[in-house]
Amino acid sequence: MTFTPKFWSRLAILALIAAGVSAQLAWLHMVSVWALGEICGRGPALHCPWCAAAVGFAALAAMSARCGARRRIEARVRAD
């Protein structure tokens, strides 16, 4: 199956939106934890699904952007 540049651009946009929403939810979770005084003491460890999702979606956004950029470079080289 061949993925088109349109597919990669849509995947990157979707991943960026998901990363933003997930990061916002992780931030709200952090604020609520601090407000309740229930700091778990693990530091930056992934201790909840929101934090893990934020990291996962950020990695997906970076990966899809990198793959899309690589495909655009290959297309330019082939056109020359």
MMTF fields as JSON, N, C-alpha, C and O atoms, coordinates in Angstrom:
{
  "mmtfVersion": "1.0.0",
  "mmtfProducer": "UNKNOWN",
  "numBonds": 319,
  "numAtoms": 320,
  "numGroups": 80,
  "numChains": 1,
  "numModels": 1,
  "chainsPerModel": [1],
  "groupsPerChain": [80],
  "chainIdList": ["A"],
  "bondAtomList": [4, 2, 8, 6, 12, 10, 16, 14, 20, 18, 24, 22, 28, 26, 32, 30, 36, 34, 40, 38, 44, 42, 48, 46, 52, 50, 56, 54, 60, 58, 64, 62, 68, 66, 72, 70, 76, 74, 80, 78, 84, 82, 88, 86, 92, 90, 96, 94, 100, 98, 104, 102, 108, 106, 112, 110, 116, 114, 120, 118, 124, 122, 128, 126, 132, 130, 136, 134, 140, 138, 144, 142, 148, 146, 152, 150, 156, 154, 160, 158, 164, 162, 168, 166, 172, 170, 176, 174, 180, 178, 184, 182, 188, 186, 192, 190, 196, 194, 200, 198, 204, 202, 208, 206, 212, 210, 216, 214, 220, 218, 224, 222, 228, 226, 232, 230, 236, 234, 240, 238, 244, 242, 248, 246, 252, 250, 256, 254, 260, 258, 264, 262, 268, 266, 272, 270, 276, 274, 280, 278, 284, 282, 288, 286, 292, 290, 296, 294, 300, 298, 304, 302, 308, 306, 312, 310, 316, 314],
  "bondOrderList": [1, 1, 1, 1, 1, 1, 1, 1, 1, 1, 1, 1, 1, 1, 1, 1, 1, 1, 1, 1, 1, 1, 1, 1, 1, 1, 1, 1, 1, 1, 1, 1, 1, 1, 1, 1, 1, 1, 1, 1, 1, 1, 1, 1, 1, 1, 1, 1, 1, 1, 1, 1, 1, 1, 1, 1, 1, 1, 1, 1, 1, 1, 1, 1, 1, 1, 1, 1, 1, 1, 1, 1, 1, 1, 1, 1, 1, 1, 1],
  "groupList": [{"groupName": "MET", "atomNameList": ["N", "CA", "C", "O"], "elementList": ["N", "C", "C", "O"], "formalChargeList": [0, 0, 0, 0], "bondAtomList": [1, 0, 2, 1, 3, 2], "bondOrderList": [1, 1, 2], "singleLetterCode": "M", "chemCompType": "L-PEPTIDE LINKING"}, {"groupName": "THR", "atomNameList": ["N", "CA", "C", "O"], "elementList": ["N", "C", "C", "O"], "formalChargeList": [0, 0, 0, 0], "bondAtomList": [1, 0, 2, 1, 3, 2], "bondOrderList": [1, 1, 2], "singleLetterCode": "T", "chemCompType": "L-PEPTIDE LINKING"}, {"groupName": "PHE", "atomNameList": ["N", "CA", "C", "O"], "elementList": ["N", "C", "C", "O"], "formalChargeList": [0, 0, 0, 0], "bondAtomList": [1, 0, 2, 1, 3, 2], "bondOrderList": [1, 1, 2], "singleLetterCode": "F", "chemCompType": "L-PEPTIDE LINKING"}, {"groupName": "PRO", "atomNameList": ["N", "CA", "C", "O"], "elementList": ["N", "C", "C", "O"], "formalChargeList": [0, 0, 0, 0], "bondAtomList": [1, 0, 2, 1, 3, 2], "bondOrderList": [1, 1, 2], "singleLetterCode": "P", "chemCompType": "L-PEPTIDE LINKING"}, {"groupName": "LYS", "atomNameList": ["N", "CA", "C", "O"], "elementList": ["N", "C", "C", "O"], "formalChargeList": [0, 0, 0, 0], "bondAtomList": [1, 0, 2, 1, 3, 2], "bondOrderList": [1, 1, 2], "singleLetterCode": "K", "chemCompType": "L-PEPTIDE LINKING"}, {"groupName": "TRP", "atomNameList": ["N", "CA", "C", "O"], "elementList": ["N", "C", "C", "O"], "formalChargeList": [0, 0, 0, 0], "bondAtomList": [1, 0, 2, 1, 3, 2], "bondOrderList": [1, 1, 2], "singleLetterCode": "W", "chemCompType": "L-PEPTIDE LINKING"}, {"groupName": "SER", "atomNameList": ["N", "CA", "C", "O"], "elementList": ["N", "C", "C", "O"], "formalChargeList": [0, 0, 0, 0], "bondAtomList": [1, 0, 2, 1, 3, 2], "bondOrderList": [1, 1, 2], "singleLetterCode": "S", "chemCompType": "L-PEPTIDE LINKING"}, {"groupName": "ARG", "atomNameList": ["N", "CA", "C", "O"], "elementList": ["N", "C", "C", "O"], "formalChargeList": [0, 0, 0, 0], "bondAtomList": [1, 0, 2, 1, 3, 2], "bondOrderList": [1, 1, 2], "singleLetterCode": "R", "chemCompType": "L-PEPTIDE LINKING"}, {"groupName": "LEU", "atomNameList": ["N", "CA", "C", "O"], "elementList": ["N", "C", "C", "O"], "formalChargeList": [0, 0, 0, 0], "bondAtomList": [1, 0, 2, 1, 3, 2], "bondOrderList": [1, 1, 2], "singleLetterCode": "L", "chemCompType": "L-PEPTIDE LINKING"}, {"groupName": "ALA", "atomNameList": ["N", "CA", "C", "O"], "elementList": ["N", "C", "C", "O"], "formalChargeList": [0, 0, 0, 0], "bondAtomList": [1, 0, 2, 1, 3, 2], "bondOrderList": [1, 1, 2], "singleLetterCode": "A", "chemCompType": "L-PEPTIDE LINKING"}, {"groupName": "ILE", "atomNameList": ["N", "CA", "C", "O"], "elementList": ["N", "C", "C", "O"], "formalChargeList": [0, 0, 0, 0], "bondAtomList": [1, 0, 2, 1, 3, 2], "bondOrderList": [1, 1, 2], "singleLetterCode": "I", "chemCompType": "L-PEPTIDE LINKING"}, {"groupName": "GLY", "atomNameList": ["N", "CA", "C", "O"], "elementList": ["N", "C", "C", "O"], "formalChargeList": [0, 0, 0, 0], "bondAtomList": [1, 0, 2, 1, 3, 2], "bondOrderList": [1, 1, 2], "singleLetterCode": "G", "chemCompType": "PEPTIDE LINKING"}, {"groupName": "VAL", "atomNameList": ["N", "CA", "C", "O"], "elementList": ["N", "C", "C", "O"], "formalChargeList": [0, 0, 0, 0], "bondAtomList": [1, 0, 2, 1, 3, 2], "bondOrderList": [1, 1, 2], "singleLetterCode": "V", "chemCompType": "L-PEPTIDE LINKING"}, {"groupName": "GLN", "atomNameList": ["N", "CA", "C", "O"], "elementList": ["N", "C", "C", "O"], "formalChargeList": [0, 0, 0, 0], "bondAtomList": [1, 0, 2, 1, 3, 2], "bondOrderList": [1, 1, 2], "singleLetterCode": "Q", "chemCompType": "L-PEPTIDE LINKING"}, {"groupName": "HIS", "atomNameList": ["N", "CA", "C", "O"], "elementList": ["N", "C", "C", "O"], "formalChargeList": [0, 0, 0, 0], "bondAtomList": [1, 0, 2, 1, 3, 2], "bondOrderList": [1, 1, 2], "singleLetterCode": "H", "chemCompType": "L-PEPTIDE LINKING"}, {"groupName": "GLU", "atomNameList": ["N", "CA", "C", "O"], "elementList": ["N", "C", "C", "O"], "formalChargeList": [0, 0, 0, 0], "bondAtomList": [1, 0, 2, 1, 3, 2], "bondOrderList": [1, 1, 2], "singleLetterCode": "E", "chemCompType": "L-PEPTIDE LINKING"}, {"groupName": "CYS", "atomNameList": ["N", "CA", "C", "O"], "elementList": ["N", "C", "C", "O"], "formalChargeList": [0, 0, 0, 0], "bondAtomList": [1, 0, 2, 1, 3, 2], "bondOrderList": [1, 1, 2], "singleLetterCode": "C", "chemCompType": "L-PEPTIDE LINKING"}, {"groupName": "ASP", "atomNameList": ["N", "CA", "C", "O"], "elementList": ["N", "C", "C", "O"], "formalChargeList": [0, 0, 0, 0], "bondAtomList": [1, 0, 2, 1, 3, 2], "bondOrderList": [1, 1, 2], "singleLetterCode": "D", "chemCompType": "L-PEPTIDE LINKING"}],
  "groupTypeList": [0, 1, 2, 1, 3, 4, 2, 5, 6, 7, 8, 9, 10, 8, 9, 8, 10, 9, 9, 11, 12, 6, 9, 13, 8, 9, 5, 8, 14, 0, 12, 6, 12, 5, 9, 8, 11, 15, 10, 16, 11, 7, 11, 3, 9, 8, 14, 16, 3, 5, 16, 9, 9, 9, 12, 11, 2, 9, 9, 8, 9, 9, 0, 6, 9, 7, 16, 11, 9, 7, 7, 7, 10, 15, 9, 7, 12, 7, 9, 17],
  "groupIdList": [1, 2, 3, 4, 5, 6, 7, 8, 9, 10, 11, 12, 13, 14, 15, 16, 17, 18, 19, 20, 21, 22, 23, 24, 25, 26, 27, 28, 29, 30, 31, 32, 33, 34, 35, 36, 37, 38, 39, 40, 41, 42, 43, 44, 45, 46, 47, 48, 49, 50, 51, 52, 53, 54, 55, 56, 57, 58, 59, 60, 61, 62, 63, 64, 65, 66, 67, 68, 69, 70, 71, 72, 73, 74, 75, 76, 77, 78, 79, 80],
  "secStructList": [7, 7, 7, 7, 2, 2, 2, 2, 2, 2, 2, 2, 2, 2, 2, 2, 2, 2, 2, 2, 2, 2, 2, 2, 2, 2, 2, 2, 2, 2, 2, 2, 2, 2, 2, 2, 6, 7, 7, 7, 1, 7, 6, 6, 1, 7, 7, 1, 2, 2, 2, 2, 2, 2, 2, 2, 2, 2, 2, 2, 2, 2, 2, 2, 2, 2, 2, 2, 2, 2, 2, 2, 2, 2, 2, 2, 2, 2, 2, 7],
  "xCoordList": [0.844, 0.0, 0.892, 1.803, 0.634, 1.413, 0.645, -0.529, 1.337, 0.725, 1.093, 2.263, 0.108, 0.322, 0.73, 0.508, 1.322, 1.658, 0.421, 0.517, -0.723, -1.959, -2.29, -2.736, -2.07, -2.302, -1.397, -1.858, -0.094, 0.858, 0.542, 0.686, 0.112, -0.21, -1.45, -1.503, -2.433, -3.626, -3.301, -3.832, -2.435, -2.025, -1.268, -1.465, -0.405, 0.348, -0.587, -0.415, -1.574, -2.531, -3.335, -3.533, -3.792, -4.55, -3.7, -4.18, -2.445, -1.561, -1.274, -1.199, -1.114, -0.876, -2.097, -1.955, -3.281, -4.501, -4.621, -4.917, -4.39, -4.468, -3.413, -3.682, -2.211, -1.159, -1.547, -1.313, -2.139, -2.569, -3.652, -3.586, -4.647, -5.73, -5.187, -5.538, -4.342, -3.794, -2.89, -2.916, -2.092, -1.229, -2.069, -1.723, -3.157, -4.045, -4.647, -4.719, -5.079, -5.636, -4.577, -4.873, -3.349, -2.266, -1.99, -1.75, -2.023, -1.799, -2.909, -2.635, -4.171, -5.286, -5.162, -5.469, -4.716, -4.511, -3.441, -3.607, -2.332, -1.242, -1.724, -1.408, -2.486, -2.999, -3.932, -3.872, -4.787, -5.717, -4.974, -5.359, -3.913, -3.119, -2.442, -2.444, -1.861, -1.223, -2.25, -1.971, -3.444, -4.474, -4.945, -5.258, -4.996, -5.442, -4.31, -4.552, -3.076, -1.944, -1.611, -1.073, -1.919, -1.686, -0.53, -0.652, 0.572, 1.722, 2.278, 2.556, 2.434, 2.811, 4.287, 4.665, 5.138, 6.543, 7.389, 8.578, 6.827, 7.592, 8.319, 9.112, 8.07, 8.715, 8.121, 6.9, 8.978, 8.457, 8.007, 7.734, 7.924, 7.508, 6.068, 5.249, 5.781, 4.42, 3.554, 3.593, 2.774, 2.006, 0.517, -0.244, 0.092, -1.337, -1.535, -0.609, -2.713, -2.963, -2.839, -2.425, -3.189, -3.112, -1.67, -1.369, -0.771, 0.641, 1.212, 1.946, 0.871, 1.358, 0.808, 1.526, -0.46, -1.061, -0.414, -0.2, -0.099, 0.538, 1.885, 2.204, 2.675, 3.98, 3.812, 4.541, 2.868, 2.647, 2.198, 2.697, 1.261, 0.79, 1.859, 1.95, 2.666, 3.761, 4.767, 5.275, 5.056, 5.972, 5.375, 6.09, 4.074, 3.414, 3.449, 3.682, 3.218, 3.259, 4.653, 4.8, 5.679, 7.053, 7.401, 8.031, 6.991, 7.301, 6.602, 7.212, 5.318, 4.599, 5.117, 5.155, 5.515, 6.088, 7.422, 7.712, 8.233, 9.53, 9.349, 10.06, 8.403, 8.156, 7.632, 8.033, 6.746, 6.22, 7.298, 7.32, 8.2, 9.296, 10.237, 10.713, 10.506, 11.394, 10.798, 11.518, 9.506, 8.856, 8.883, 9.05, 8.722, 8.782, 10.183, 10.335, 11.209, 12.591, 12.846, 13.455, 12.385, 12.572, 11.872, 12.404, 10.697, 9.962, 10.708, 10.716, 11.331, 12.095, 13.324, 13.667, 13.987, 15.183, 14.809, 15.516, 13.716, 13.289, 12.876, 13.059, 12.323, 11.884, 13.067, 12.947, 14.195, 15.383, 16.012, 17.019],
  "yCoordList": [-1.173, 0.0, 1.238, 1.352, 2.141, 3.371, 4.51, 4.745, 5.206, 6.351, 7.617, 7.851, 8.417, 9.648, 10.78, 10.69, 11.841, 12.996, 13.593, 14.116, 13.515, 14.02, 13.238, 13.815, 11.921, 11.093, 11.523, 11.677, 11.723, 12.099, 13.471, 13.684, 14.403, 15.733, 15.68, 16.352, 14.896, 14.758, 14.043, 14.4, 13.038, 12.339, 13.281, 13.243, 14.122, 15.077, 16.079, 16.402, 16.572, 17.521, 16.857, 17.447, 15.643, 14.917, 14.658, 14.804, 14.276, 14.012, 15.286, 15.247, 16.414, 17.681, 18.102, 18.584, 17.924, 18.247, 17.344, 17.811, 16.053, 15.109, 15.418, 15.303, 15.811, 16.154, 17.386, 17.443, 18.369, 19.571, 19.283, 19.76, 18.503, 18.151, 17.33, 17.573, 16.369, 15.511, 16.295, 16.074, 17.209, 18.029, 18.927, 19.13, 19.458, 20.29, 19.464, 19.928, 18.245, 17.379, 17.006, 16.94, 16.761, 16.455, 17.655, 17.491, 18.863, 20.064, 20.238, 20.544, 20.042, 20.139, 19.097, 19.374, 17.906, 16.855, 17.277, 17.098, 17.842, 18.268, 19.356, 19.32, 20.32, 21.402, 20.855, 21.281, 19.92, 19.365, 18.551, 18.553, 17.854, 17.096, 18.052, 17.808, 19.143, 20.122, 20.79, 21.039, 21.085, 21.75, 20.862, 21.36, 19.573, 18.654, 18.23, 17.585, 18.585, 18.213, 16.738, 16.183, 16.094, 14.655, 14.38, 13.561, 15.052, 14.843, 13.447, 13.079, 12.691, 11.286, 11.106, 10.047, 12.099, 11.997, 11.296, 11.081, 10.935, 10.255, 11.222, 10.794, 12.482, 13.452, 13.374, 13.331, 13.356, 13.364, 11.995, 11.843, 11.006, 9.669, 9.706, 10.498, 8.845, 8.763, 7.988, 6.759, 8.723, 8.078, 8.015, 7.475, 8.563, 8.527, 8.425, 8.712, 8.025, 7.895, 9.207, 9.199, 10.347, 11.624, 11.97, 12.426, 11.753, 12.057, 11.131, 11.573, 9.858, 8.903, 9.23, 9.117, 9.633, 9.98, 11.228, 11.304, 12.209, 13.433, 13.115, 13.619, 12.283, 11.902, 11.084, 11.301, 10.153, 9.314, 10.105, 9.884, 11.025, 11.828, 12.797, 13.066, 13.323, 14.202, 13.42, 13.932, 12.183, 11.348, 11.011, 11.0, 10.739, 10.449, 11.661, 11.522, 12.846, 14.064, 14.291, 14.644, 14.087, 14.271, 13.246, 13.583, 11.991, 10.942, 11.183, 11.028, 11.564, 11.773, 13.0, 13.008, 14.032, 15.214, 14.873, 15.332, 14.066, 13.67, 12.799, 12.975, 11.863, 10.998, 11.812, 11.58, 12.756, 13.599, 14.459, 14.637, 14.998, 15.817, 14.962, 15.412, 13.745, 12.859, 12.536, 12.512, 12.291, 11.976, 13.173, 12.997, 14.39, 15.579, 15.758, 16.142, 15.48, 15.6, 14.566, 14.885, 13.323, 12.284, 12.658, 12.41, 13.246, 13.644, 14.738, 14.744, 15.66, 16.723, 16.166, 16.593, 15.214, 14.619, 13.867, 13.956, 13.134, 12.377, 13.299, 12.959, 14.457, 15.393, 16.024, 16.425, 16.111, 16.72, 15.795, 16.138],
  "zCoordList": [0.0, 0.0, 0.0, 0.819, -0.895, -1.004, -0.344, -0.632, 0.543, 1.209, 0.455, 0.151, 0.16, -0.596, 0.343, 1.55, -0.198, 0.642, 1.326, 2.435, 0.673, 1.274, 2.545, 3.537, 2.507, 3.685, 4.826, 5.957, 4.542, 5.584, 6.163, 7.367, 5.315, 5.832, 6.72, 7.75, 6.333, 7.176, 8.477, 9.529, 8.418, 9.632, 10.562, 11.777, 10.003, 10.819, 11.483, 12.658, 10.742, 11.319, 12.433, 13.495, 12.193, 13.204, 14.444, 15.568, 14.245, 15.379, 16.164, 17.392, 15.475, 16.171, 16.987, 18.111, 16.435, 17.183, 18.407, 19.507, 18.207, 19.322, 20.373, 21.569, 19.944, 20.897, 21.701, 22.908, 21.034, 21.747, 22.769, 23.902, 22.374, 23.296, 24.454, 25.609, 24.154, 25.188, 26.136, 27.347, 25.588, 26.44, 27.345, 28.509, 26.825, 27.648, 28.779, 29.917, 28.472, 29.508, 30.538, 31.732, 30.092, 31.029, 31.931, 33.127, 31.36, 32.16, 33.194, 34.354, 32.773, 33.715, 34.817, 35.977, 34.458, 35.456, 36.452, 37.658, 35.948, 36.821, 37.78, 38.969, 37.267, 38.105, 39.176, 40.329, 38.805, 39.791, 40.844, 42.013, 40.441, 41.409, 42.386, 43.593, 41.873, 42.753, 43.659, 44.832, 43.121, 43.917, 45.066, 46.148, 44.84, 45.883, 46.806, 47.827, 46.459, 47.3, 47.234, 48.192, 46.124, 45.987, 45.037, 44.126, 45.242, 44.36, 44.617, 45.759, 43.566, 43.72, 44.049, 44.552, 43.785, 44.127, 43.085, 43.317, 41.957, 40.919, 39.999, 39.16, 40.136, 39.252, 37.863, 37.715, 36.823, 35.458, 34.951, 33.76, 35.825, 35.381, 34.874, 35.341, 33.923, 33.383, 34.369, 34.417, 35.15, 36.208, 35.927, 36.729, 34.79, 34.496, 32.982, 32.223, 32.537, 31.089, 30.327, 29.168, 30.953, 30.238, 29.913, 28.809, 30.877, 30.635, 29.558, 28.674, 29.641, 28.647, 27.263, 26.269, 27.19, 25.9, 25.314, 24.104, 26.16, 25.664, 25.035, 23.958, 25.699, 25.162, 23.882, 22.914, 23.865, 22.688, 21.476, 20.373, 21.664, 20.539, 20.049, 18.852, 20.965, 20.54, 19.699, 18.701, 20.1, 19.322, 17.956, 16.954, 17.91, 16.633, 15.708, 14.507, 16.262, 15.45, 14.881, 13.711, 15.71, 15.238, 14.164, 13.162, 14.374, 13.412, 12.073, 11.015, 12.12, 10.868, 10.133, 8.902, 10.859, 10.209, 9.555, 8.45, 10.238, 9.682, 8.441, 7.451, 8.487, 7.323, 6.15, 5.01, 6.414, 5.349, 4.723, 3.505, 5.545, 5.018, 4.177, 3.134, 4.614, 3.864, 2.499, 1.5, 2.448, 1.168, 0.228, -0.979, 0.753, -0.099, -0.674, -1.834, 0.134, -0.352, -1.443, -2.464, -1.24, -2.253, -3.551, -4.633, -3.459, -4.663, -5.418, -6.649, -4.695, -5.356, -6.051, -7.153, -5.408, -6.009, -7.276, -8.279, -7.244, -8.419, -9.555, -10.724, -9.231, -10.265, -10.993, -12.15, -10.322, -10.952, -11.91, -12.53]
}
